[in-house]
């Protein structure tokens, strides 16, 4: 997965595609899709000694390459970062197994 990032917004679009340069994602013990980060630059100096699982997933009306979509999106920033796009609705992305 990679993030499509436009510098005018803090809402990034996840692109699920084969790549060796992508963002690593995982499912945590609650089967929620998370992005792990070691960086907390909300402090000075930045803290890099603890891993954090971040769940900044939203569904938003977005524009990608000139086309409008309602899609899964990621808000850039630390845990709980709020999107500047007013259409965004907070979601959890869950892994479900068929029985």
N, C-alpha and C positions, 0 to 999 in steps of 0.2 A: 504494500500500500504506500502511496505517496500522497502528499498534500499539495493541492493546487492553491497557491497563495497569491493574492493580489494585494499590493501595498496600501490600497485605500480602505481596506476592511480588516477586521480581526476574525472574520469567518473564513475558514479554509475548507476546501472541498476535498474529501477523501477519494482518491482514485484507486480502486482495487484492481491492480494489474500486475503481471509478472515484472519484477525488477530486482536488481541487486543493489540499488541505491535507495531503497524505500525506508519508511518509518516502521520500526518493529512495533507490533501490537500483540496483545495476548488476552486470554480470558482469565479472570481472577477466580478465586474460590467460590464466588457467588455467580459464576458464569456470565459476568459482565465484561464487555470489551473495554480494555483500558490501554492507555499509552503510558509507558514507564518513563520517568525522568529522574535524573540525579541532580538537577540544577534547581536551586531556589535562589533567584537573584532579587527577591523582595527584601533581602537583607544585604548589608554591606559589611564585610566582604560576602560575596555569594557563598552559599552553603552547598557543598557537593558530596556530603558523606552519607546521605540517606536516600534510598530509592523511594519515589512516590508514584502511586498508581493514580493517574488522572482520568476522569470520566467527563470530559467537556463535550459530550455529544448533544446535538440539537437536530431538529428537522426545520429547514428554512426554505423560503422562496429565494432562490439564488440565480445568478447569471453566470453562465460558463460559456466562453467563446461566443458571446452574442445571443445565446439562447437562454430563455427562462425555464427554470426547473424548480420543483419542490423536491428537496433531496436531503439526505443525511449530510450533516456538516459538523465541523469541529471549531470550537472557539479557542483561539490562541491565547495563551497565558497559563497561569498556574491553576490549581484546583479551584473550581467555582467561578472561573472567569465568565463574564457576561458578554454575550454578543451585542454588537452595535446594530445589527439588523433587527428591526422591530417585529419581523414575522417569525422569528425563531421560537421554537417550543422545545423545552428540555426533554430529552428522552434517554433511556438506558438501552443499550444494544445488548441483547441477551442471546446466549447460545442455548438452544433447546435440542434435546435428543428425542428422536422418535422411539416409541416403545414397541 
